[in-house]
Amino acid sequence: MYSHDGGPVLIHPLQPPPPPPPPLCSFVHIVPQYTMVEYPPQPAPLVFTPGGGGGAFLEAATKDVRPEVRDVWAGNFNDELSNLTAVLPHYPWVCVDTEFPGAVHDSDTPRYLRGPRESYALVKKNVDDLKLLQVGIALSGPAGRFPVAWQFNLRGFDPARHPYAPASLALLRAQGMHFATMNEFGIDPDAFAVGFHGSGLACGQLTWTAFSGSYDFAYLAKVLTGGQPLPATLDGFLALVRQLFGPNVLDVKHLARCCAMRGGLEQVAAALGVERAAGHAHCAGSDSLLTTDVLLAMLNSFFMNVDVLVHAGTIVDLA
């Protein structure tokens, strides 16, 4: 069975989203209609420059805050997108994770022998033919990692009509994914794209990160371009990534390799002593949080006097 580094997705809860929970941290209050109120006021916007000033990225202000993975459905999509956009000036590094129903195309060439163009051709075949299920977004900045990660649940996948990897779908079902619930309460992909383009996420001045991000950025690119097939060539795809996300796109798995760490997200996290802050493995919101914490741990340990953005644009398997 093929699985993305993020792995299959688990949906928690399996029923429609519950009423808003009570406040979970000292500076984010969740009140009716999912309105986010700053308390106390956020610091002035800063450019997140690794290594500038020599201080740790995880400040005390966020260390003791209990993180939260917040499910986003059609009913609270606009409010939560506004909440996310409101804190972007203070947390301009965006980590994304996606979940999808496996892969239906493979290559006879072992992965370690594939060149970037052959790898992209395989990514394109799978992404063109499959549906995106879930998008997780976590934020970080000068004050560390923002304690809320957003988990966007999308509608549109019907196993009776759309292709999937059978073993992957069996695993998703065994773990409790309910496609009828997603189709009833999930976000329409076109609405997600409209909201994205109208939000601060599309400003082109953010830094985007993912762990082994070829499929993450490919699925996002497909949704954000109205479900159109991906560009025919690798060069065309990389140009589209720059157009959608700006020049600062980092692959955390590539950074881990630069630090002599191998393996998937869980293995790299263990090597760094980073524990999962909230949620479950193979869940987009939780994995985006873990990826962010892994990134911050690497920045603290290996990049204090190095501009990590020299690695921008290098996506694992596509470079």
N, C-alpha and C positions, 0 to 999 in steps of 0.2 A: 504493500500500500504506500502510495506517495503521500507525504505530508509536508506542508510548508513549515519553516522553522518555528513559526508561531503555533503550528499544530491545528487540529480541529477545534471547533468552537463549541462552547457550552453556553446555554442560555439560562441565566438565573435572574429573575424568576421565570417559570414556564407559563405563567398566567399574565394577564394585562398588568402594566406597571402599578404598584401600590401607591397609596397616598404618599406625599413627600415625607421623608424621615425627619426626625428632630435634628437640630444643628449638631455637626460632628466636629467642628473645630472652632478656634477662637476668633478667626477673622473672616469666616464665610457663614452667613446665616441663610438658611433655606426657609422661605416663607411661602404662603399660598401663591399659586400661579408660578411657582419656581423662580421667583424674583431673587436675584443675588444682591446682597447689600454689603458694602465694604465696612468692616469693623475690626480694628481701627482702619483709617485710610491706608491705601496701598502706598508704597514708596514711589517717588518720581520715576518715570520710565527711564530705563538704562539699557545700553547696548550690552548684550551678554558676550563678553570677550574672554574666553578661557585664558588663564594665566595672567591677566592684567591685575596686578595688585597682590598676587600671591596668597590670597585667602581661600579657604575652602568654599566649595560651591554649596554645600549643604549647611545652611546657617541654622542657628538654634531656633529661629522663629518657626521653622517648618519641621524640625526633628521630632518634636513632641506632639505633632498634630496627627490624628488618626486619619489615614487616607480613605478615600471613598471611590468606588466605581459606580457611576451614575448611569443607569439605563436610559436611553433616549428612544422614544417611539414617535409616531406621527403626532400624538396628542400634546407632547411637550417639546417638540423639535424646535420650533421658533424661539421659545423662551430659553431653552438651553443653548442654542446657537448664539443668542444674544449674550448670555452669561459668559460663554467661552470667549467671545469677541471682546468683552469688556476687560478681561484680564490679560489679553495678548500683549499690550504695550509693556507690561511688567514681566511677562513670561514668554519671550519671543522665540523660544526653541520648541518646536512641535514634533512629538514622537507619534508615529502612526503604526498601527498593526491592523491587518485585515484577516478575515476568516472566510473560507470558501469551501465548496464541496469536493475537495481533493483535486485530482488531475486525471484527465482522460487520455492524454497523449504523453508518450515517453519517447526516448531515443535509444537506439542500439549502442550509441557511443556512451561509455561510462562518464559520469558527471565530471570527474577530474580530468578527462581528456577533451572535453568540449571547449571550443573557443567561444569568445563573447557572442559572435554572430549566430552560431548554432544554438547557444543557450537562449538567446533572445527569440529565435524562431520557435523554440519550444514554449517559452513563456507566452508568446503571442498566440500560438495555437490554443493553449489552454484558456487563457483569459478571454479570447474572442468567443469561445464556445461555452464558458461557464458563467454562473451568476455570483456576484458578490453578496455575502450574507451579513457581514458585520464589519464596522469600522471602529477602532478604538483610538482615541486621541488623548495624550497626556502632555502637559506643558511644563517647561522649566525656564529658569532665568537667573538673574543675579542673586535672588533670595533662595535659590534651590528649586526643588520640584514642587509645583502647585499640587495641593492635596486632593484635588478632584480630577478623576479621569472620566471622559465621556465615552459611552459605548453606544454607538448608533446602530440600531437594528433595522435592517432593510427588508422590504417585501419584494416579491417577484419570483422567488424560486419555487417551482412546483415539480417534485420528483416524478410526477406522472407525465410531464411534458419536457423537462429539461435534462440534459446529460449530467452525469455525476460519476464519481468513482464508487462502485458498490461497497467496497470495504470501508471507505470513508463515511459513506452515508449510514451504513450499519453502525459504525462507531458513534456518529452524531446522534442517531436515534437512541442507542443504548445509554448515552450520556444525558438524554432528556431533551434534545432539541425538538421543538414542536413547530413544524413548518406552517401549519394552519394558523397558529397563534401569530407567527411572524407576518403572514400574509394579511391577517385581519388588523393587526395593530402596528405593523412596521411602517417605516418611512418609504415613500415612493422614491426610487432612485433619481428620477428627474427633479423631484422636490429637493432632494439632498444636494444635487448639483446646483440648482438655483440658489439655495441657501448658502452654499459654500462660496459661490462667485460673488454673492452680495455681502459677504462677511469679511472680517479682517484676515481670514485665512488666505485670501486671494491677493494680498497686497504685494507679494513678491519680495518682501523685505524680511521674511522670517527665515529661520534655519530649520529645515525638515530632516528628521532622522527616522530610521527604521532598522530592524535587525534582519540581515539578509533580505534587503528591501526590493528585489526585482519584482516579485509578485505584488507586494504592497503598493508600490508606485504604479505598477501596470494596471491593477484593478481600480485604483483611484482615478488614474488617467482615463480609463474606459468610462467610468460613471460620469466624470466631469465633462466628458465630450459627448454626452447623450447616448452612451452605449455603442458608439461607433467602433469598428474594428481598430485595433492599434496600428500605428504606422508600419509600413511594409519592411522598413529597414531599422537596424539598431540606431544608426545616426538620427533617423527621423524620430525615433522614440525618445532618445536622450534630449533632442531639441524640444520635444513636447514636454518632457519633465521640467526642463528649464523654464519653459513658457508658463507652466501651471504653478510651479513651486519656487521659482527663482533659482539663483546660482548656487545657493548654499544647501546642498543635499548631501547628507552624510549617511553612510552605512555603518552601523555600530559593529557588525560582524567584521567588516574590513578593519576598523580601528582595533578590535580585539586581536586580529591576526598580526597587526603591527606591534602589539604588545605581547606577542608570543603566546596567545591564548587561542585554543581551538575548541570546536564543538558548537552545539546549539546554544540557545539563549539560557537554558537552565544550567548547562555546564559552565558557561562563562560567568554567570551570576555566582555559582558556587565557588569558582576560583577566586572571585573578588570578595567573597564573604557577604554577598548581597542576598537578602531574603525577599520573598514576594510580600509586598506591602498590603495588598488587598485583593480579594477576588480569587479566581481559580485559574490554573493553567489552561491554555487553549481557549481562552476567553479574551476577546480583543482589547477590552478596557484594561484588564489586569495585566496582559502581556505588554501593553504600551507603558504602563506604570513601571513594570520590571525593567523594560528596556531603557527607560529614562534613568532609573536608579543605577543600572549598569553603566550607562554613559557617564553619569556624574561621578561614579566611583573611578572610572578610567581617567577622566579629566583630572581628578584630584591626585591620582597616583602616577600618571604617566605624561600628562600634557600641561603641567603647571607653567612651564617656560617654553611651550611650543604652541604655535598657532594651529589648532586642530583643523581649521578650515582649509589648510593646504590639501586635505584629503577630500574636499568637496567634489562631488560628481563621480566618485568611484563607488559603483554599486557592485556588490559581490556577484560573480558570474557574468557580468556585463562589461567588465573592464580588464 
